Structures are given as structure tokens and as C-alpha cells.
Amino acid sequence: EWAANFRRFEAACPGSLLLAAQALEVCQFTADFPRLDRYLDGLRQEKFRAATETTLVDALEELLYLLLFFDVEPSVLHRFAQTYDQACRRVYGAPHARPVTRRPGRLRIGYLSADLRNHVMGKMMWEAVRRHDRERFDVYFYSMSDVRDRWTQRFEEAATAFRDVSGLVDREAARVIDGDDLDLLVDLQTHTKGARPGILALKPARVQITHVASAGTLGLSTIDYKLTDAYSDLPEAQEHQIEPLLAMAGCVYPFRAVESAKVPALDRKALAIPENAFVIGAFVTPMKLSRRCLSLWKEIADRVPRARFAFSPVRPGHRPAYERLAAAAGIPAERLLFLPQGRNDAENQARYRVVDVVLDPMPFGNVNGTIEPLAMGVPVVTLVGRRHGERTSYSILSNLGATATIAQSGREYVNLAVRLAEDASFATEVRETIASGLASSPLVDGAAHTRHLEAAYLAAIGEVVPQALADAGQA
């Protein structure tokens, strides 16, 4: 039905920029690659238009996220970001003027998120923020979701103050944040679901940083820095984004291990997995299955006849999308497995007990989809690229000290996967290295991660508003 609705929209508004944004998802889910190419080429050539500036901003907020899933040149994203930044000033309004005098007290850090709840991004950030040095920092949370659960309560209990801004329009929400006189506001959403970039466009804090939500940027000049690390972004990435890069020590992504020991072992026979199958975990959205990714997976399938690709749709209705995408790549249906979603984190972790390897997709690679299997000792093969989304697993594996499955080319990516299937000693060696890293490595040192995070925050404040450090006694 959604595809039929899209076709009606397409017929009625063929040149709409908002249509083009929706088309990327529809074409990917239906594996209609020729039509997808036409839309991507049209976007490159700026053939689509928006009737109003509000519609322009809405469409670009979708596109700046959705284009991360495709092999689109960074210069195209940069061009859209520049247009978006200019339009936001007119749609959302001018940034707030900061008070001349800073309110006395410790440095004040705020986190803006729609995921301060039972959500993978909120739970990942909890591992970092719960260790903040409260002798040096006051910590504020601003929730853009009205959903409350036990995870929300944890954030509330850890906070200097917890504000629900979900029911406020952007300008009112910005005033609430303004009232806390923050030295630094950390955006945890970029353009993912629940984002409110209009709040950040008004700049309600002295310094604003965007952090872990996606592999992209907001595309706003009111964001002072995009947080990264020494692996996740190449210096040249700065040429094609508005926000300056700020590299922290260690891995920019917090490590979160989930206990699965109490969950009964999954039964391969009950899951209809052949006894000798080499199971490739692919617990990703269909959006991440690009043609480049699938073509490499097809090579692996051809070279390893016992290989099976295990998907785990978040929604049962997504199963046909995986089947269409695999078929379009020439991967037969009998090579696919579908594992049920768990009822909780522990059950989802337990799925990895039947997985032999995880193949990182491209160009929008995994973060939690890499951390989760590694926490279960499962090897992850990744192909390093030049975009942030192609370097997230590279950073995670490098900080873990498990670099043997990092590929520099598509051929090496395929060869590594095949070697893990055919060379038992290599597979054992990789798993032993992962186990060693899980016992002691920079990736799993949560306290050090938070100290590195705080050092990056101090560097940002010191660069933009050094007087705030002096006023807080941290110059």
C-alpha cells in the first residue's frame, strides 16, 4: 500500500524534492535500482524543487540522512548542507544572543535527545554520561520524546536537571535550554528519527557539538564541532562538511556490553539452520544493503556454498524487502535465514550464538551492529572507506586491537570472509584476539572513554568561549 501511495504522489508531483527523499526509501525497499539511479542522478543535478522554504528544509532534513545509505559523492551532501544551513536561518530564525555574564558554578553540559529511554542510542550513551565527573560538571538532559521508562528514570537520577521539551515548539524549547545557561550542548540526534534541528539552529548554548546519532552531520553553522576520533574521519572530510571536526582520544563510540548468559542457547535445528552452515549475521535495516554491499556478499556466497545470510527484521513486514534485495543481487532465497527479534536486549544478544561472522555493510556501516557481535566474540569484517560511515567499524576494531579483519579493498573484504569460513585456525586466532580486547583494551575502558569525552568538551569550550573555563575555575 505504501508503494502504491508513493506512485500516486510521484505522478502528481514529479519534480518535488520531498518526493525524491521518499523515493530513495521506496526504491531501496522494492529493489528498484534503475529508478533509484534516476532519482540519485536527479539529486546530483539538482533537478528537484521545493514549493516553499519550509518544505525545502523538511526535505533536506530527510535527504541529509537518507543519502548516507548510498554511494553519493560527499560534495553533493555538502551542497545540500549549505543550502539547508541558509534556509534554516530564514525558517527557524536567527541564533539567540548569549548573555554577557555567565552564571557562576561548574561547567554546565547538556544532552539533547529523543532517545533517553529504552532505545539503543540512549542506552549506549548512558555508559558514557553516567561516569561524568560531577565535581567538575553539572549535567542536564533535554528529552524530545514523551516516552518514559526505567531508562528515562536512570537519566533523571543522574542529572542535575532533566527537562521534557517534547511538547514545546522549537523556540520555546530553546528558551528552556537558554534558561540553564549551558556552556555546551551535545546533540545526540543529527537527522535521525525524533530530531529537532530547529532547536539547535537557534543556538541555545555557548558551544554546540553533534555526537553519535549517525554517520552524518546536521549541516548547521550553529554547530561548533562534530565529534570524531583519529579513525572515524579523515582530515579531508572537513572539505565537504560545515561543522569542524573535533577528534577525541580513543573511540568516539561508547562500548556497551549486554549480558546474554541467562538466555537459553538457540537451537540451530529449531531455527532451520543447516548443521554445517557458515552463518553470516546481517541484523541491519534493508536500507544498509547497497548494491555494492550485496555484490560483495554475492561473491562470498559463490565461494562459500555453505554460507547462509541471517537477517532479523525489526518488523515482520520487512522480510519481503530482504528477499527482493537478495534476489536482485543474485543470492538465492534458500541462502537466506530469518531469525526472530528478541523480547529484550539479552535475547537479541543471544542471536549471535548461532552467528559465525558479521559482515559490515557499506557505505553506511554499523556501530551497535559491530559492538554487539564483538561483545559475543563474533568476528566482524569491515571494508575501510573514506566516508565516516565506512570507518565506524574500523575505529571500533582498531580500539579493540582486533585488526585482522579490516579490509582495504573489496577483494580483501571477500577474501577475509572466505578465510574465516575455510581456515579454522585463522577464525580461532581472530576470536582469541577479540577475547583479549574485551578483557583489556581502550574500547572497553568506560571510565577512560568519559575522561576523553570530557577533555574534548573542554577543548571545544576553550576554543570558542575560553572565558567560560576561567569563570568555572578550569582554565
N, C-alpha and C positions, 0 to 999 in steps of 0.2 A: 504493500500500500504506500509506504513512504517513497519508493522508487516511482510509482505512478504519480504521486503528488508532485515529485520533483519534475517529472516530464511535463506536467501541466504548467508549472512555474517556468520551465525552460522555454516552452512555446510562447508563453505570454510576455516574458521579459528576457529575450535572448542576449541583450548586452549588459545585463545587470552584474555589478561587481559582487553583490551579495549572492547572486545565483552561482557565480564562479566559485565562491567559497564553499557553498553546499555541494557543488558538482564534484569537488575533489573527494569528498567522503562517499558520495553515491557511486562514482566511477570506481573507486578502490574496492568498496564492498561488493560491487557487482562484477569486478574484474574486467571492466570495460576499458581496457588500456588505450585503444585508439581514441576514444572520446576523451579520456583523461589527458592524453597528449595534446589534444586540441585546446583544452582549457588551460593547461600549463603554458603552451605556446602563446595563447591569447593573453595570459597574465604577464608573461615576459614582455610582450609587445604593448602592454597597457591598453588593450582593446576594450576593456570593460569599464563601465562608468557607474557612479552612484548619483541618484537624483538630488540628494541633499548632503550637506556635510555631516549630519548626524548619521545618516546611512553609510557614508564613507567611513566614518570612524568605526561603526559597528562591523562593517565588512572587513576592514583591515585588522581589527582585533581578532577575528576568526582566522584570517589568512596568515597573520604573523605566527600563529601556532600551527595551522594545518600544513603550511609549506615546509615545516621541519621534517615531515614524513617523506618528502620527495627529493630527488636529486636535482634541486634547483640551485642555480648559482647564488652565492652569498650576495653578490651585487644586486640581484633582484630583490632579495629581502631587505637590503639596506635602502633601496629606493622606496619601497613601500613604507619602511620605518620613518624615513624622512618626511614623506607625505603625511603619515599618521601623526607625527610629532607636531607638525604645523597645524593640522586640522584640530588636534586636541586643544590647542591654545584657544581656539575660537569656540569649540563646542563645550569644553569643561571650564574654561575661564583661566584667568591669569593666576600664577602661583601666589600663595599667601606671602605677605611681608612678615619677616621674622621680627620678634620683639628685640629691641636693642639690648636689654638686660636679661641675662639668663637667670632663671630661678635657682637659688642655691641648692646644693645637695650632690649626691653621687651622680655619675653619668647615667642618663636615662635611655634605655634601649627599648624599642617597641617592635613587635612582630605582627604583621597584618596577614591574615589567612582566613580562608573559608574551610580549612581542614583541621581545626583544633578540636578534633573528635576522633571517632573510630574510623580513621582514614589513613591510608598508607603514608601519605606525606606528613600528616600531623604526628603520627607515631614515630616516624623516622627523625623528625626534628626534636621530638621530646628527649631523645637520647643526648642531644647537644645542649638544649636550653636548661635541662634540669641541673646541669653542673655549673651554671654561671656563678661567678664569684660575687656573692651578694654583699660583700663588704665594699666592693668597688662599683657595682652596677645595680640600679633599680630596673626591673624587667616588667614591661607592660605587654599585654596581649589584646589584640583587636580582632574579634571574630566577625567574619562576613557571612556566617551561617547561623540560623536559629536552631540548628540541631544540637541537642545536649545529650551527653552520655558520660560514662565513667572517665573517659579520656579527657573530656572537657573539664571535668572536676579536677583532674590532675593538673592541668594548666592553670586553673583558677587558684589552686592551693599553692602553686609555685610562684604566682605572680605578685608583684607589688600592687597591680590593679589589672582586672580583666574587664574589658568593655565589649558589650554586644552592640555592633553597629549595623547589624543585618537589616534592621527596619528603617534605617536612615538613608536619605538620598546622599549622594556623594559629598555635596557641600556641607551638609550637617555632620556627616561622619568625619570629614576633615576638621571641622571645628572642634569636635570631641578630642581628636588626636592633638590638635593645636593646644588644647587646654592643659595637656600633660607636659608641655614644653620639652619634647623629646630632643635629645642630641642626635639620635639615629633611629630611623625606621627601616625595618627589614621586610621587604616584600617577599612572600613565600608562594606567590600565585602566578606571576607573569600573566599569560593569556590563557591559562587553563580554566577548567570549569569553576565558576564561582568568583572569578576575578572581578575586581572593581578598580580598573586603572584610572578612572576619573578621580578617585581619592588621591592617588599618587601624583596625578597631573597638577593638583593644587599645592603640592609640596608642604604638607603639614608638619614636617620635621626639618631640623637644620641640615641633616645629611640623610640621603635615601640610598639604600642598596637593594638590589634584587638578587635572590638566592636560588634555592634548589628546585623550584617547581617544574622547570622544563629545560630543554637544551637551548632555548632561545633567549631573547631579550624582550623587554617591554617596548623598546623603541621610543623612549621618552627622554628628553633632555633634562627633565626634573629628577631623573635617577642619576645619582652621582657616580655610582660604580656598579658593575656586575661582578659578583664574587666568583672566583675560579681558583684553580691551583696550577702547579707547574706542568701538569699533564693535560688537563682538560681543554685548554685553549692554547693555540699557537699565537705568538705575538702578532702575526699577520692578520689574525681575526679582527683586530682593532680597526683595520681599514674599512670593514663592512658592518660596523655597528656604532650606534650613537653612544651607548654607555661605555665609559672607560673600564678596562679590565683591572681587577684588584685580586692578585693571587695571594691566597693564604698558604701557610705551610701545611704539609700533609695532604689528605684528600678532602676536597670540598664537600663530598657526600658523607654524612654520618653513617656509621655502621650500626645496624640493629640486628641482633640475633634473636630468633624466635625459637622457643623450646618446643620440640615435637616428640620428645621421648615417650610421653604418656599416651600418644595416639597409636593404636594398633597398627602393625605393619600392613601395608597394602599388599593385596594378593594379585600377582600378575595374571594368574589364570582367571580370577573373578573379573578382572578388567579387560579380558580378552586380549592380553598381550602375549604374543608367542614367546615360548620359553627362552629361545636364543636371540630374541630381538635386541638390537642396539637402539635404545630409546633416546631420542633427541627431544629434550624438553623445549617447547615453544609456547610458553604461557604468556603470550603477548596479544594485544589487540590486532585485528586484521589490518589496521592502518599501518602497522610496522612491517608488513610483509610486502616490501617493494619488489619490483621486478628484478632488480639487481640482486637482492637478497635471495629471492626464490630461484633465480638461475644458478646461484652457487649451491643452494640446497639440493637442486635437481642433480648437479654433478656428484654431490655426496651420495645421494640416493642411488645413482647409477653405479658408483664404485663400491658401495656397501649394500648388497642386496638385502641384508637382514635389518637395515636401518628402518626405523619407524618414527614418524614425527608426531609427538604427543601435544595436542592442543587442550586447552581448558577454558572454554568460553565463559566469560563473566555472565553473559546472557545466553540461554539455550537457543534463542533465535539467531545468534551469530554463527552457529555451526555451518549453515549453507555458504556463508562468506568464505570461511576457511576452505571448504571443499571446492568452491569456484576458483579461488586463487591458486590452490594447489593444481587443479586441473589445467588452468591456463599456463602454468609453468611446466606441465607435462609430468607431474607427480601423481601416480595412480591413487585412487581412493583407498585401495587396500593397504597403502603405505601410511595411512593416517590413523591416529588413535585420538579418542576424546575422553579425557579424564574429568570427573565431576569436580566442581568447585567445593572446597571445604566449607564447613559451617563456621570456622573460626581460623585464626592465624595458624594455630598448631596443625590443624588438618590440612591447610594449604601447604605448609612446610612438608608435611608427610608425603605429599605427591612426589617429592624429589627422591624418595627412596626407590622408586622404580625408574629413575632417570639416569642415564649413563653420561650424558653430556648436554650442556646448553649451548646453543649457537646464538651469539649476539646478533640481532638484526642490524640492518643499515639502510638508510643513513641516520635513522633515529634509534640509537642503541638503548640498551637497558641501564637502569640504575638499581632499583629494587629487584628487578628481574635478573640481575647479576649477583647482588649481595645475598639474596635468598638461597640460590643453589650453592654458592660458595660456603655459606654457613652450614650447609649439609654435606660439605666435602665433595660436591659435584664440580667437575671441570667446566670452565666456560671458555669458549673460543671466540675471540673478537678480532675484527679487522680494523686497524687504526686508519682513520681518515684525517681530513683537515678541518672538518667542522666539529663543533663541541659535541654534537650528538653522536659523532663517530669516535669519540675519545673518552666517554664516560667510563666504560668498562676497562679501558686502557689505564685510566687513573686508579680505579679500584684494584685491579690486578697488580699494578706496579707497587701500590702502597701495601698490598698483602705480601708482596715478594714472590708472587706466583706468575712469572712472566713467560713461561714456556709455551703458553697457548695464545700469545699475542702475535697476530699475523700482520705482515706489512703489505701483503698483496692478496688478491682474490685466490690465486693459485695456492699460496701458503695457507690461507684460511681453509680451503678444501682439504689440502694435504694433512693439516693438523687434525681435522675431524676424522679423516680416514685412519690416520695413525692411532688415534685413541681407540678406534674400533678394532684395529688389527694387531696392535702392539701392546700386549698386556703389561709388559714391564714399563713401558712409557706411561700408560694410564695409571699404574700404581705409583710411579715416581711423581706424577702430577698431583695425585691425591695426597701423597705424603707431604709435598711442599705446601699444599693448601692447609693441611692439618697443622703444620709447623707455623704458618702465618696466622692461623686462627688462635694459636696458643700465645703468640707474641709477635706483633707487627704493628707498625704505625696505624694501619687501618682499624684495628680493634681497640686501640687505646683511646677510650672515650674521653677521659679527663684531658689528655693532651690535645684531642680534637677541639674541645671547648676553649682551651687556652689559646690555640692557634686562631680560632674564630674570634676571640676577644682581641687578640693582637691585630687582626685585620680591621676590626671595628675601630680600634684606637688609631690605627694608621689613617683610616678614612676621615675620622673626625679631625685628627691633627692636620691633615692636608687641607680640608675645606674650612673648618672653623677652629683653629688652634686655641683660640681664647676659651672655648668650652672646656678643653682639657685643663687649662690653667685654673679656671673657675672651680673645677671639680677636684683640684689638687692632684691631677695626674699628668701634668705637663712634663 
